[in-house]
Amino acid sequence: MHSVSGPRDAGVSAAAEHAGLRTQQTWFSDAVTGPETAPDAARVLTPGPRLTAAERLQIYRDGYRARLVDCLADDYAAVRYLLGEAAFEAIARAYIDEHPSRSPNLNAFGRAMPAFLAGRSGAAGALALDVARLEWAIVEAIHAAPSPPLTLDRFEHMTPEQWATAVLVPAASVRLLRFAHPADAFYTSLREGERPIAPAPAPSATLVHRRGWVVWRTALSPAMAGLLEAIVSGVGLGAALTASIAGDASPVTEANVTQWFREWVSGGVFTALELPEP
């Protein structure tokens, strides 16, 4: 890049020099991160012994995109495995062009990937979309704000009326997902070092949440998923239980519900219990 200034001319103010530097910095940032190569690279950059100004700029552009592709590959490792490296990189680069990074923090950069894949179903497939939704739920759980866990003793001495109207508040990391494929089983198999093949469609549901610094994934039966969905939506426990029983053909017993509640509460799924004013 041409030097910003030599010895200061007598008539050039510090503010003017600063404005010139800011202009060059903005140009360089746009030239590196933009979807098209800057047509005026030779006006701003000097050529090297072997490379033109445009070729030197392209080194930075390639490095910038490679870092973003690596970020997406880290967040969506199972999708990358499922699609293959070449196909995933092509989709990742198309994603970068359509969803350029707007922040120096890349934690949320891949948030639009499931929707992006949904619009490219021919290239990705329904299974890739399910797996992407699962992987992004895991990323969100990792970065969610800490939530103090609700403890079982909070439920002691509650009357039946209070049980019916109580509302449980989920932890910030809780994500409840339904899939058209066994996405979590596929993901688990890959994480365990196996080389799974794409499974046939089969409905499944998975709870994702974090306790401490550990992210947990729990497979849910249809009855468990229905009950937990109703609770997370903010309805009272009585109404949630009624809705889950009505929506599932399998019998749900009091013992089932008691066991599920104990597992969810002890696992840190909920952070608060709210009772309506008497």
C-alpha positions as CSV (number, residue, x, y, z in Angstrom):
1,M,0.0,0.0,0.0
2,H,1.2,3.5,-0.7
3,S,2.4,5.3,2.4
4,V,-0.2,7.5,3.9
5,S,2.2,10.5,4.1
6,G,5.8,11.5,4.1
7,P,7.1,14.4,6.1
8,R,4.1,16.6,6.8
9,D,3.6,19.4,4.3
10,A,3.3,22.8,6.0
11,G,-0.3,23.3,4.8
12,V,-1.6,19.7,5.7
13,S,-3.3,19.5,9.1
14,A,-3.3,16.4,11.3
15,A,-7.1,16.1,10.9
16,A,-6.6,16.0,7.1
17,E,-4.0,13.3,7.4
18,H,-6.3,11.3,9.7
19,A,-9.1,11.6,7.3
20,G,-6.9,10.3,4.5
21,L,-5.9,7.3,6.6
22,R,-9.5,6.6,7.5
23,T,-10.4,6.7,3.8
24,Q,-7.7,4.2,2.9
25,Q,-8.6,1.9,5.7
26,T,-12.2,1.9,4.7
27,W,-11.3,1.2,1.1
28,F,-9.0,-1.7,2.1
29,S,-11.7,-3.2,4.4
30,D,-14.3,-3.0,1.6
31,A,-11.9,-4.4,-1.0
32,V,-10.9,-7.4,1.2
33,T,-14.4,-8.3,2.5
34,G,-16.6,-7.3,-0.5
35,P,-17.9,-9.9,-3.0
36,E,-16.0,-8.3,-5.9
37,T,-12.4,-7.5,-6.4
38,A,-11.7,-3.7,-6.2
39,P,-11.2,-2.4,-9.8
40,D,-8.9,0.4,-8.6
41,A,-6.4,-1.7,-6.7
42,A,-3.5,-0.3,-8.7
43,R,-4.5,3.2,-7.6
44,V,-4.0,2.4,-3.9
45,L,-1.6,-0.5,-3.7
46,T,1.8,-0.9,-5.2
47,P,2.8,-4.0,-7.2
48,G,5.4,-6.4,-5.9
49,P,8.4,-8.0,-7.6
50,R,6.2,-10.9,-8.9
51,L,2.6,-9.8,-8.3
52,T,0.4,-7.0,-9.5
53,A,-1.5,-4.8,-7.1
54,A,-4.7,-6.8,-7.8
55,E,-2.9,-10.1,-7.1
56,R,-1.5,-8.8,-3.9
57,L,-5.0,-7.7,-2.8
58,Q,-6.4,-11.1,-3.7
59,I,-4.1,-12.8,-1.2
60,Y,-5.9,-10.9,1.6
61,R,-9.3,-11.6,0.1
62,D,-8.5,-15.3,-0.1
63,G,-7.3,-15.4,3.4
64,Y,-10.3,-13.6,4.7
65,R,-12.7,-16.0,3.1
66,A,-10.8,-19.0,4.1
67,R,-11.1,-17.9,7.7
68,L,-14.8,-17.5,7.4
69,V,-15.1,-20.9,5.7
70,D,-13.1,-22.4,8.6
71,C,-15.5,-20.8,11.1
72,L,-18.5,-22.3,9.3
73,A,-16.8,-25.7,9.1
74,D,-16.2,-25.6,12.8
75,D,-19.9,-24.7,13.6
76,Y,-21.3,-27.2,11.0
77,A,-18.8,-30.1,11.1
78,A,-21.6,-32.7,10.7
79,V,-23.1,-30.8,7.7
80,R,-19.6,-30.7,6.1
81,Y,-19.2,-34.4,6.6
82,L,-22.6,-35.1,5.1
83,L,-22.2,-32.9,2.0
84,G,-18.5,-33.5,1.4
85,E,-15.7,-31.0,1.6
86,A,-16.0,-29.6,-1.9
87,A,-19.8,-29.2,-1.8
88,F,-19.7,-27.7,1.7
89,E,-17.0,-25.2,0.7
90,A,-19.0,-24.1,-2.3
91,I,-22.1,-23.6,-0.1
92,A,-20.0,-21.8,2.6
93,R,-18.6,-19.3,0.0
94,A,-22.0,-18.6,-1.4
95,Y,-23.2,-18.1,2.2
96,I,-20.4,-15.6,2.8
97,D,-21.4,-13.6,-0.2
98,E,-25.0,-13.5,0.8
99,H,-24.4,-13.0,4.6
100,P,-21.2,-11.1,4.9
101,S,-19.7,-10.8,8.4
102,R,-20.8,-7.5,10.2
103,S,-18.9,-8.0,13.4
104,P,-15.4,-8.8,14.5
105,N,-16.9,-11.5,16.8
106,L,-17.7,-14.6,14.7
107,N,-19.8,-16.4,17.3
108,A,-23.0,-15.5,15.5
109,F,-21.7,-15.5,12.0
110,G,-23.3,-18.9,11.0
111,R,-26.7,-18.2,12.5
112,A,-28.5,-17.9,9.1
113,M,-27.0,-21.2,7.7
114,P,-30.1,-23.3,8.4
115,A,-32.4,-20.8,6.6
116,F,-29.8,-20.6,3.8
117,L,-29.7,-24.4,3.4
118,A,-33.5,-24.4,3.4
119,G,-33.5,-22.2,0.3
120,R,-31.0,-24.5,-1.4
121,S,-32.7,-27.8,-0.7
122,G,-31.6,-29.3,-4.0
123,A,-28.0,-28.9,-3.0
124,A,-28.2,-29.7,0.7
125,G,-31.2,-32.0,1.2
126,A,-33.6,-32.2,4.1
127,L,-31.2,-34.2,6.4
128,A,-28.5,-31.5,6.0
129,L,-31.1,-28.9,7.1
130,D,-32.0,-30.9,10.2
131,V,-28.4,-31.5,11.1
132,A,-27.6,-27.8,10.6
133,R,-30.5,-26.8,12.9
134,L,-29.1,-29.2,15.6
135,E,-25.5,-27.9,15.2
136,W,-26.6,-24.2,15.5
137,A,-28.7,-25.0,18.6
138,I,-25.5,-26.4,20.1
139,V,-23.6,-23.2,19.2
140,E,-26.4,-21.1,20.7
141,A,-26.3,-23.2,23.9
142,I,-22.6,-22.7,24.2
143,H,-22.8,-19.0,24.0
144,A,-26.1,-18.5,25.9
145,A,-26.1,-16.4,29.1
146,P,-25.7,-18.5,32.3
147,S,-28.9,-19.3,34.0
148,P,-29.1,-20.3,37.7
149,P,-30.7,-23.8,37.8
150,L,-34.0,-24.4,39.5
151,T,-33.8,-26.9,42.4
152,L,-36.3,-29.6,43.3
153,D,-36.8,-28.2,46.8
154,R,-38.6,-25.2,45.1
155,F,-41.5,-27.6,44.5
156,E,-41.9,-28.7,48.1
157,H,-45.2,-27.8,49.8
158,M,-46.9,-26.8,46.6
159,T,-50.7,-27.4,46.6
160,P,-52.4,-29.2,43.7
161,E,-53.9,-25.8,42.6
162,Q,-50.4,-24.3,42.5
163,W,-49.1,-27.2,40.5
164,A,-51.8,-26.7,37.9
165,T,-51.1,-23.0,37.4
166,A,-47.3,-22.9,38.0
167,V,-45.2,-21.7,35.0
168,L,-41.6,-23.0,34.6
169,V,-39.1,-20.7,33.0
170,P,-36.5,-22.4,30.8
171,A,-32.8,-21.7,31.0
172,A,-31.5,-19.3,28.3
173,S,-29.6,-22.2,26.6
174,V,-32.7,-24.4,26.1
175,R,-33.5,-25.3,22.5
176,L,-36.2,-27.9,21.7
177,L,-36.1,-29.2,18.2
178,R,-38.2,-31.5,16.1
179,F,-36.7,-33.1,13.0
180,A,-37.9,-35.1,10.0
181,H,-34.8,-37.3,10.4
182,P,-32.9,-38.8,13.3
183,A,-30.5,-35.9,13.3
184,D,-29.1,-36.3,16.8
185,A,-28.4,-40.0,16.3
186,F,-26.5,-39.1,13.1
187,Y,-24.6,-36.4,14.9
188,T,-23.8,-38.6,17.9
189,S,-22.4,-41.4,15.6
190,L,-20.1,-38.9,13.9
191,R,-18.9,-37.4,17.2
192,E,-18.1,-40.9,18.4
193,G,-15.7,-41.4,15.5
194,E,-17.9,-43.5,13.3
195,R,-18.6,-42.8,9.6
196,P,-22.4,-42.8,9.5
197,I,-24.4,-43.0,6.3
198,A,-27.4,-40.7,5.7
199,P,-30.3,-42.2,7.6
200,A,-33.8,-42.6,6.2
201,P,-36.4,-40.1,7.3
202,A,-37.9,-40.7,10.7
203,P,-39.4,-38.1,13.0
204,S,-37.3,-37.3,16.1
205,A,-37.1,-34.6,18.8
206,T,-34.1,-33.4,20.8
207,L,-33.6,-31.2,23.8
208,V,-30.4,-29.1,23.7
209,H,-29.2,-27.2,26.8
210,R,-26.2,-26.3,28.8
211,R,-25.5,-26.9,32.4
212,G,-22.3,-25.3,33.7
213,W,-20.0,-25.5,30.7
214,V,-21.3,-28.8,29.3
215,V,-23.8,-28.9,26.5
216,W,-26.3,-31.8,26.8
217,R,-28.4,-33.3,24.1
218,T,-31.4,-35.5,25.1
219,A,-33.6,-37.6,22.8
220,L,-37.2,-37.0,23.5
221,S,-40.2,-39.3,23.0
222,P,-43.2,-37.7,21.3
223,A,-45.0,-37.5,24.7
224,M,-41.9,-35.9,26.3
225,A,-41.4,-33.4,23.5
226,G,-45.1,-32.4,23.6
227,L,-45.1,-31.8,27.3
228,L,-41.8,-29.9,27.2
229,E,-42.9,-27.8,24.3
230,A,-46.0,-26.8,26.1
231,I,-44.1,-25.9,29.3
232,V,-41.5,-23.9,27.4
233,S,-44.3,-22.0,25.6
234,G,-45.2,-20.5,29.0
235,V,-48.5,-22.2,29.8
236,G,-49.3,-23.6,33.3
237,L,-48.2,-27.1,34.2
238,G,-51.8,-28.4,34.3
239,A,-52.6,-27.1,30.8
240,A,-49.2,-28.3,29.5
241,L,-49.9,-31.8,30.8
242,T,-53.4,-31.9,29.3
243,A,-52.1,-30.7,25.9
244,S,-49.3,-33.3,25.8
245,I,-51.7,-36.1,26.7
246,A,-54.2,-35.0,24.1
247,G,-51.5,-34.8,21.4
248,D,-50.0,-38.3,21.9
249,A,-51.6,-41.7,21.5
250,S,-49.2,-43.4,24.0
251,P,-50.3,-43.5,27.6
252,V,-48.6,-40.9,29.9
253,T,-48.7,-41.9,33.6
254,E,-48.0,-39.8,36.7
255,A,-44.9,-41.8,37.2
256,N,-43.7,-40.9,33.7
257,V,-44.3,-37.2,34.3
258,T,-42.7,-37.2,37.7
259,Q,-39.5,-38.9,36.3
260,W,-39.3,-36.4,33.4
261,F,-39.7,-33.4,35.7
262,R,-37.0,-34.7,38.0
263,E,-34.6,-35.3,35.1
264,W,-35.3,-31.9,33.6
265,V,-35.1,-29.9,36.8
266,S,-31.9,-31.8,38.1
267,G,-30.4,-31.3,34.6
268,G,-30.8,-27.5,34.8
269,V,-33.4,-27.2,32.0
270,F,-35.4,-24.7,34.1
271,T,-34.2,-21.5,35.9
272,A,-37.3,-20.3,37.7
273,L,-40.8,-21.2,38.8
274,E,-43.5,-18.6,38.7
275,L,-46.8,-18.8,40.6
276,P,-49.8,-16.6,39.8
277,E,-50.9,-14.1,42.4
278,P,-53.6,-15.6,44.7
